[in-house]
Amino acid sequence: LVGSEMCIRDSNMTIDACKAMVSTDQNTDCTINVHLMSYDMVADGTTNDGNLSNGTVLADGQATAVDRSVIKTIDMTIQSSSVTSGKIIACCVENETNTNKIKLQVQVKYHIA
């Protein structure tokens, strides 16, 4: 896991589309994986607060030959479009090739279900 962003949903929603733009900070070609995930989060006032479980891949995709001289777009494949209220949504990005920094922008199109 190189980087992630998270948010919590307060209503049911349906994912319609997900697109990512990626680049890196070096000249070396990289393979970049992006996953939009949903999780349950423990919030019971104990030392377990913040633990994530029941991970579901909402959308995923991959770009190859990514380096600092290009911005690659990924039309992510929807794997599970339904997200129930109270779920945590996280976008995770992985550089399979090396430890070059990743620049990522993700757009999620959704509607309230």
PEJOQUI-V11170 format. One record per residue. RES is the residue in one letter. SS is DSSP state (2 for helix, 1 for strand, 0 for the rest). PSI is psi in whole degrees, -180 to 180 (999 if undefined). NEAR is the number of other C-alpha atoms within 12 Angstrom. Layout:
res/ss/psi/near
RES/SS/PSI/NEAR
RES/SS/PSI/NEAR
This chain:
res/ss/psi/near
L/0/116/19
V/0/-36/23
G/1/159/22
S/1/158/21
E/1/144/21
M/1/153/20
C/1/163/19
I/1/138/22
R/0/135/25
D/0/5/15
S/0/159/17
N/0/144/19
M/1/161/25
T/1/127/24
I/1/124/30
D/1/-37/24
A/1/157/26
C/1/129/31
K/1/141/30
A/1/150/34
M/1/130/28
V/1/151/36
S/1/172/34
T/1/-176/34
D/0/9/22
Q/0/172/20
N/0/-15/16
T/0/130/21
D/0/134/26
C/1/155/31
T/1/124/27
I/1/128/39
N/1/138/36
V/1/133/43
H/1/127/41
L/1/122/39
M/1/157/36
S/1/147/35
Y/1/157/28
D/1/147/25
M/1/133/25
V/0/132/18
A/0/60/16
D/0/11/10
G/0/13/10
T/0/-174/9
T/0/-5/9
N/0/-7/12
D/0/132/13
G/0/-9/17
N/0/136/17
L/1/142/20
S/1/173/18
N/1/48/15
G/1/134/21
T/1/131/26
V/1/117/27
L/1/-43/35
A/1/151/37
D/1/163/32
G/1/171/32
Q/1/145/28
A/1/141/34
T/1/165/25
A/1/43/25
V/1/128/34
D/0/-172/27
R/0/-12/20
S/0/1/17
V/0/156/22
I/0/115/24
K/1/142/30
T/1/146/26
I/1/117/30
D/1/98/25
M/0/144/31
T/1/126/24
I/1/121/27
Q/0/-34/22
S/0/114/24
S/0/-16/29
S/1/128/27
V/1/122/33
T/0/157/24
S/0/141/21
G/0/-7/19
K/0/149/29
I/1/134/33
I/1/128/35
A/1/137/31
C/1/119/36
C/1/142/30
V/1/142/34
E/1/132/32
N/1/107/33
E/0/-23/22
T/0/-47/22
N/0/-158/21
T/0/20/20
N/0/143/24
K/0/146/26
I/1/137/37
K/1/127/29
L/1/137/32
Q/1/129/24
V/1/136/29
Q/1/128/22
V/1/121/29
K/1/127/19
Y/1/166/21
H/1/153/16
I/1/130/17
A/0/999/16
